[in-house]
Amino acid sequence: MLLMDLNEQVDKDFGRARRRGWLRRLVLRLRGEPASHDTPIPFDDVRRSQLAYNRVRKGIRVVDLEKIVGSVGRRRDFDRYFMPLRAAAGERWKRVDLAFYRDKVLPPVSLYKLGNAYFVLDGNHRVSVARYHGVPAVEADVTEFWPTRVESRDARRAAGSETRAA
């Protein structure tokens, strides 16, 4: 039986996680798909397209990792499955991985919710390590965004013009 130092283990984990990300990207290229299909969905683009500017803090929740589809920042550091793509993410990723092995309690990640999808505001490395280890869910501080209701504004305008005409 080979025993490995925890520091060696986290180095090995980071290398594997990074290879997973790059192999997925290589497969996409071989299929002729653009690499942008393998990056986390950018929150700002989705929010603008849905006119979701209203928000309410929901507090601490347990969120299924499968529902986390994008990021507010760090879009180029991780792939769609939050595997690290850059060596620069290594030190922080390894510290989170080491905490995982030592069963240390880390603060909840911060997520934005839009519809049924979640986007990482803070905690990309924690989400990445959890996904790498197959953890099904994470604790998160959730803020939910609501789309602006265009139809209700139009209805109010129509109602306002009817009252003026009367």
Secondary structure, DSSP 8 states (H G I E B T S, - for coil): -----HHHHHHHHHHHHHHHHHHHHHHHHHTT--GGGGS-EEHHHHHHHTT--EEEEEEEEEEEGGGEEEESS-TTTB-TT--B--GGGHHHHHHHHHHHHTT-----EEEEEETTEEEEEE-HHHHHHHHHTT--EEEEEEEEEE---HHHHHHHHHHHHHHHH-
